[in-house]
């Protein structure tokens, strides 16, 4: 069994006691990070690791990273887990279908209206001595379920059949 499938099964198993009305979604939140020499707006390898760490830290602090629909509105769920698989950022999201936004988001996924994931993050920029702007810290604000993601291959790979 591939490593990523085992990882997903572990995460899903650990959340079997979630509240009724939750739908789990698994997908790719970011393609493989660029070389660490890259200092632009996309994520490099270290940025991917940082985003994964931010998810863990937010969950440990009791204030998980929210899940939104098209980067707008109120949260419709939370990021349950994130990990790196061959440089790619994978994640499991929990959508709360007991609220309107979560119910709509889950239905958009089920019907195929939304098929992609997208990271919402802010960047601290700094101007180098040569006048070039470079990114420094990137802070993960949310992960969105979207119709068409900005990055290639950031797809929803699976979801629970119905809320439980």
C-alpha positions as CSV (number, residue, x, y, z in Angstrom):
1,X,0.0,0.0,0.0
2,X,1.5,3.4,-0.9
3,X,2.7,5.6,1.9
4,X,0.2,8.4,1.2
5,X,-2.7,6.0,1.4
6,X,-1.5,4.7,4.8
7,X,-1.1,8.3,6.1
8,X,-4.6,9.2,5.0
9,X,-6.1,6.1,6.6
10,X,-4.3,7.0,9.9
11,X,-5.7,10.5,9.8
12,X,-9.2,9.3,9.0
13,X,-9.1,6.6,11.6
14,X,-8.0,9.2,14.3
15,X,-11.0,11.3,13.5
16,X,-13.7,8.6,13.6
17,X,-15.2,10.2,16.7
18,X,-15.8,13.6,14.9
19,X,-19.2,15.2,15.3
20,X,-22.1,14.2,13.1
21,X,-22.5,16.4,10.0
22,X,-18.8,16.4,9.1
23,X,-17.4,15.6,5.7
24,X,-13.7,14.8,5.3
25,X,-11.8,15.9,2.2
26,X,-8.4,14.8,1.1
27,X,-6.4,16.7,-1.5
28,X,-3.2,18.4,-2.7
29,X,-3.0,22.0,-1.3
30,X,0.3,22.9,-3.0
31,X,2.5,21.3,-5.7
32,X,6.1,20.5,-5.0
33,X,7.9,23.5,-3.6
34,X,10.4,25.4,-5.7
35,X,14.1,25.4,-5.0
36,X,14.9,27.2,-1.8
37,X,16.8,29.9,-3.7
38,X,13.4,31.1,-5.0
39,X,12.2,34.1,-3.0
40,X,9.0,35.0,-4.8
41,X,5.3,34.7,-4.1
42,X,4.9,30.9,-4.6
43,X,6.2,28.4,-2.1
44,X,9.7,27.0,-2.0
45,X,10.6,23.7,-0.3
46,X,11.1,25.4,3.1
47,X,7.8,27.3,2.8
48,X,5.9,24.0,2.2
49,X,7.5,22.6,5.4
50,X,6.6,25.9,7.2
51,X,2.9,25.7,6.1
52,X,2.7,22.1,7.3
53,X,4.2,23.1,10.7
54,X,1.7,26.0,10.9
55,X,-1.2,23.6,10.5
56,X,0.1,21.4,13.4
57,X,0.8,24.4,15.6
58,X,-2.6,25.9,15.0
59,X,-4.3,22.6,15.8
60,X,-2.2,22.2,19.0
61,X,-3.2,25.7,20.1
62,X,-6.9,24.9,19.6
63,X,-7.3,27.5,16.8
64,X,-7.2,25.4,13.5
65,X,-6.6,26.9,10.1
66,X,-10.0,27.6,8.6
67,X,-11.4,26.1,5.3
68,X,-13.3,28.5,3.1
69,X,-15.2,28.5,-0.2
70,X,-13.4,30.5,-2.9
71,X,-11.3,32.4,-0.2
72,X,-14.4,34.3,0.9
73,X,-17.0,34.3,3.7
74,X,-17.0,32.6,7.0
75,X,-15.1,29.3,7.6
76,X,-17.0,26.2,6.6
77,X,-14.6,23.9,8.3
78,X,-11.0,23.3,9.4
79,X,-7.7,21.8,8.3
80,X,-7.4,18.6,10.2
81,X,-3.9,17.6,9.1
82,X,-1.2,18.4,6.5
83,X,1.9,16.5,5.5
84,X,4.5,16.4,2.8
85,X,4.6,13.7,0.2
86,X,7.5,13.9,-2.3
87,X,7.6,17.7,-1.8
88,X,3.8,18.1,-2.3
89,X,1.6,19.5,0.5
90,X,-1.3,17.1,1.1
91,X,-4.1,17.8,3.6
92,X,-7.3,16.5,5.1
93,X,-10.0,19.0,5.7
94,X,-13.2,18.7,7.8
95,X,-16.3,20.5,6.4
96,X,-19.0,21.2,8.9
97,X,-22.2,20.5,7.1
98,X,-24.3,21.6,10.1
99,X,-23.7,25.2,8.9
100,X,-24.9,26.6,5.6
101,X,-21.4,27.3,4.2
102,X,-20.2,23.8,4.9
103,X,-23.3,22.2,3.4
104,X,-22.9,24.2,0.2
105,X,-19.2,23.6,0.0
106,X,-19.6,19.8,0.5
107,X,-22.3,19.7,-2.2
108,X,-20.1,21.7,-4.6
109,X,-17.4,19.0,-4.1
110,X,-19.8,16.1,-4.5
111,X,-21.3,17.5,-7.7
112,X,-17.9,18.4,-9.2
113,X,-18.5,22.2,-9.3
114,X,-15.4,22.6,-7.1
115,X,-12.5,20.2,-7.7
116,X,-9.4,22.1,-6.6
117,X,-7.8,23.4,-3.4
118,X,-6.0,26.7,-3.0
119,X,-3.9,28.2,-0.2
120,X,-4.7,31.6,1.2
121,X,-1.6,33.1,2.7
122,X,0.1,36.4,3.4
123,X,3.7,37.2,2.6
124,X,6.2,39.5,4.4
125,X,8.2,41.1,1.5
126,X,11.6,42.8,1.8
127,X,13.5,44.9,-0.7
128,X,17.0,43.7,-1.3
129,X,20.0,46.0,-1.6
130,X,19.7,45.6,-5.4
131,X,16.2,46.9,-5.3
132,X,14.6,43.5,-5.9
133,X,11.6,42.5,-3.7
134,X,12.0,39.1,-2.0
135,X,9.6,37.2,0.2
136,X,10.4,36.3,3.7
137,X,7.8,34.7,6.0
138,X,4.7,33.3,4.5
139,X,1.7,32.9,6.9
140,X,-1.1,30.4,6.1
141,X,-4.5,32.0,6.7
142,X,-6.8,29.5,5.2
143,X,-7.3,26.7,2.6
144,X,-10.1,27.1,0.2
145,X,-12.2,24.7,-1.9
146,X,-12.3,26.4,-5.3
147,X,-13.7,25.9,-8.8
148,X,-10.2,26.4,-10.4
149,X,-7.0,26.7,-8.4
150,X,-4.2,29.0,-9.2
151,X,-1.6,26.2,-9.1
152,X,-1.6,23.1,-11.3
153,X,-2.5,19.7,-9.7
154,X,-4.0,21.1,-6.5
155,X,-6.9,18.7,-6.7
156,X,-9.4,17.2,-4.3
157,X,-8.5,13.4,-4.4
158,X,-11.3,12.1,-2.2
159,X,-13.9,12.7,0.3
160,X,-16.2,10.8,2.7
161,X,-19.3,9.6,1.0
162,X,-21.8,11.3,3.3
163,X,-21.5,13.3,6.5
164,X,-21.3,11.2,9.7
